[in-house]
Amino acid sequence: MNKSKLNVAVIGLGTVGSGVIKLLRKQKNNIKKRTGIELKVVAVSAKNIRKQRSVDISPFRWIASPLTIAKDPDVDVIVELIGDMDNTARKIIIEAINNGKHVVTANKSLLAKEGSVFEELAKEKGVFLRYEAAVAGGIPIIKVLQDSLIVNKISKLYGVINGTCNFILTKMESEEREYQDVFSEAKQLGYVESDPRLDIGGIDSAHKLALLSCLAFGTSLNFKAVKTEGIDHLSIEDIQEADLIGYKIKLLAIAEYSRNMLKQEVSPKLIRKSSPIAQVNGSTNIIAIEGEEIGTTVFSGPGAGMGPTASSVVSDLVAIASRKTKSTFLNGDKKNDSKSDDSVSKKSSFYLRFILKDKPGVIARLSGKLGSFGISINQMKQKPHPKQKATLIMTTHKTLRTNLNKALTDIMKLKICEQRPVCIEIQEV
Ligand SMILES: NC(=O)c1ccc[n+]([C@@H]2O[C@H](COP(=O)([O-])OP(=O)(O)OC[C@H]3O[C@@H](n4cnc5c(N)ncnc54)[C@H](OP(=O)(O)O)[C@@H]3O)[C@@H](O)[C@H]2O)c1
């Protein structure tokens, strides 16, 4: 059944594209020896032909228009690695599939929005669409969900799937630095997407979570239903206070499916220090899956970067050549009432930080308002704050998020806060 030779066109020669060319060159003989498959790069394309590259592309045909490659009769597989800046990647993928080419892509943002359209088209045209590198870089989580765990009824999936946010939170903690300072360093190091909101706003994690959800639960792709909050409002003080009560702050992506309801959320959470999720530092990713047969299984590894991402892309090429692939995972047909909101039914404890006007009676008014919504305080401490202000840190007993939101809105109306309070759920995972 194996097609022993696959002609590959790589579109996009940045971090991942260059890595793929390097890896294919380095592993050519090994791939042939171990799988019997020859993966041959026949054409490449990028934006700027004159750009200095970290890899020698002179042996390959340069094609100025990527859409032309998508129609090239000599090409079996298009590897799309240009990103989702404009409509180009979308056009390439559609054109390639329509012309009977297999497609490998790492484009999570495009897949989160249009993956099911691509899969449907690929199925119709009898070609394969693969995207192992789109989620968690080098961790083979897509294959795990499509293949290894296929007989498991999965109820929950959660983890840290954006290395940039985890790098920032880890550095804030270990070097006792403020968010803005570490964010600037991450930007200088090239860790932040050209549109930073994708990373620090939690959107990149939401893209990946949307893909993982439908693979795990068999639901339809619904990126817009992911409740998303970023990390840019967090302060070193939040990290230190969480530490004092035994927690770390992580940008957690979590999806749960029960009673036809899919809950998808990306937001900062307090995670107990002993949890494996809390122990993932820097740009490493971690994903835990709870399944009926496997219990809780945890996968951890490099979430991005040239080598890990290229490794996933090349594994997709080998899978296509070996005809080991599935096609319709982003088109799940299970009921998916994503609009249901568990803030009205699930109780959690919360960490809160207020910066208050330093006047008599403000704490009484604040706690009175919390009490009027049935929210009881577990721990509370007041700290001095420069310039006639006071910082109030507290954790609550278990309460409904919806009640807490109402209380916080009312507290803001009291005009006793200097800024919006920071509110982070304490997540027991
Ligand atoms: N970097 C990672 O660790 C990582 C991890 C997982 C997934 N991904 C995904 O992988 C994809 C590629 O990421 P990357 O980090 O390699 O990006 P990158 O370093 O910014 O490279 C993008 C490449 O695409 C080319 N390009 C941009 N617009 C183009 C256009 N309109 N037509 C033709 N070529 C175009 C650029 O050409 P020039 O070189 O000529 O400018 C460049 O070679 C993205 O979808 C990203 O989300 C990346």
The ligand as an SDF file (V2000), in Angstrom:
LIG
                    3D

 48 52  0  0  0  0  0  0  0  0999 V2000
    7.4230   28.6630   15.1470 N   0  0  0  0  0  0  0  0  0  0  0  0
    6.8990   27.6710   15.8530 C   0  0  0  0  0  0  0  0  0  0  0  0
    7.4820   27.1850   16.8210 O   0  0  0  0  0  0  0  0  0  0  0  0
    5.5500   27.1240   15.4810 C   0  0  0  0  0  0  0  0  0  0  0  0
    5.0060   26.0830   16.2590 C   0  0  0  0  0  0  0  0  0  0  0  0
    3.7980   25.5160   15.8900 C   0  0  0  0  0  0  0  0  0  0  0  0
    3.1250   26.0120   14.7870 C   0  0  0  0  0  0  0  0  0  0  0  0
    3.6720   27.0450   14.0590 N   0  0  0  0  0  0  0  0  0  0  0  0
    2.9350   27.5020   12.8840 C   0  0  0  0  0  0  0  0  0  0  0  0
    3.7290   27.2290   11.7310 O   0  0  0  0  0  0  0  0  0  0  0  0
    3.5000   28.2310   10.7380 C   0  0  0  0  0  0  0  0  0  0  0  0
    4.8300   28.8580   10.3540 C   0  0  0  0  0  0  0  0  0  0  0  0
    5.4080   29.4500   11.4970 O   0  0  0  0  0  0  0  0  0  0  0  0
    6.8990   30.0330   11.4900 P   0  0  0  0  0  0  0  0  0  0  0  0
    7.2330   30.2950   12.9120 O   0  0  0  0  0  0  0  0  0  0  0  0
    7.8020   29.1550   10.6890 O   0  0  0  0  0  0  0  0  0  0  0  0
    6.6820   31.4180   10.7310 O   0  0  0  0  0  0  0  0  0  0  0  0
    7.8090   32.4170   10.1890 P   0  0  0  0  0  0  0  0  0  0  0  0
    9.1260   32.0990   10.7750 O   0  0  0  0  0  0  0  0  0  0  0  0
    7.2480   33.7770   10.3630 O   0  0  0  0  0  0  0  0  0  0  0  0
    7.8750   32.0780    8.6280 O   0  0  0  0  0  0  0  0  0  0  0  0
    6.8450   32.3520    7.7520 C   0  0  0  0  0  0  0  0  0  0  0  0
    7.3110   32.0180    6.3560 C   0  0  0  0  0  0  0  0  0  0  0  0
    6.1970   32.1900    5.4750 O   0  0  0  0  0  0  0  0  0  0  0  0
    6.6060   32.9850    4.3720 C   0  0  0  0  0  0  0  0  0  0  0  0
    5.4490   33.7630    3.9360 N   0  0  0  0  0  0  0  0  0  0  0  0
    4.7430   34.6660    4.6380 C   0  0  0  0  0  0  0  0  0  0  0  0
    3.7250   35.1420    3.9020 N   0  0  0  0  0  0  0  0  0  0  0  0
    3.8110   34.5380    2.7000 C   0  0  0  0  0  0  0  0  0  0  0  0
    3.0740   34.6270    1.5120 C   0  0  0  0  0  0  0  0  0  0  0  0
    2.0190   35.4340    1.3920 N   0  0  0  0  0  0  0  0  0  0  0  0
    3.4420   33.8510    0.4640 N   0  0  0  0  0  0  0  0  0  0  0  0
    4.5160   33.0190    0.5600 C   0  0  0  0  0  0  0  0  0  0  0  0
    5.2620   32.8900    1.6760 N   0  0  0  0  0  0  0  0  0  0  0  0
    4.9080   33.6500    2.7200 C   0  0  0  0  0  0  0  0  0  0  0  0
    7.7430   33.8500    4.8820 C   0  0  0  0  0  0  0  0  0  0  0  0
    8.5300   34.2330    3.7700 O   0  0  0  0  0  0  0  0  0  0  0  0
    9.9290   35.0430    3.9160 P   0  0  0  0  0  0  0  0  0  0  0  0
   10.8490   34.1380    4.6710 O   0  0  0  0  0  0  0  0  0  0  0  0
   10.3640   35.2610    2.5240 O   0  0  0  0  0  0  0  0  0  0  0  0
    9.5800   36.3000    4.6570 O   0  0  0  0  0  0  0  0  0  0  0  0
    8.4380   32.8800    5.8380 C   0  0  0  0  0  0  0  0  0  0  0  0
    9.3460   32.0930    5.1530 O   0  0  0  0  0  0  0  0  0  0  0  0
    2.4830   29.1960   11.3450 C   0  0  0  0  0  0  0  0  0  0  0  0
    1.1900   28.8190   10.9710 O   0  0  0  0  0  0  0  0  0  0  0  0
    2.6710   28.9920   12.8470 C   0  0  0  0  0  0  0  0  0  0  0  0
    1.5140   29.3260   13.5920 O   0  0  0  0  0  0  0  0  0  0  0  0
    4.8580   27.5890   14.3720 C   0  0  0  0  0  0  0  0  0  0  0  0
  1  2  1  0
  2  3  2  0
  2  4  1  0
  4  5  1  0
  4 48  2  0
  5  6  2  0
  6  7  1  0
  7  8  2  0
  8  9  1  0
  8 48  1  0
  9 10  1  0
  9 46  1  0
 10 11  1  0
 11 12  1  0
 11 44  1  0
 12 13  1  0
 13 14  1  0
 14 15  2  0
 14 16  1  0
 14 17  1  0
 17 18  1  0
 18 19  2  0
 18 20  1  0
 18 21  1  0
 21 22  1  0
 22 23  1  0
 23 24  1  0
 23 42  1  0
 24 25  1  0
 25 26  1  0
 25 36  1  0
 26 27  1  0
 26 35  1  0
 27 28  2  0
 28 29  1  0
 29 30  1  0
 29 35  2  0
 30 31  1  0
 30 32  2  0
 32 33  1  0
 33 34  2  0
 34 35  1  0
 36 37  1  0
 36 42  1  0
 37 38  1  0
 38 39  2  0
 38 40  1  0
 38 41  1  0
 42 43  1  0
 44 45  1  0
 44 46  1  0
 46 47  1  0
M  CHG  2   8   1  16  -1
M  END
$$$$
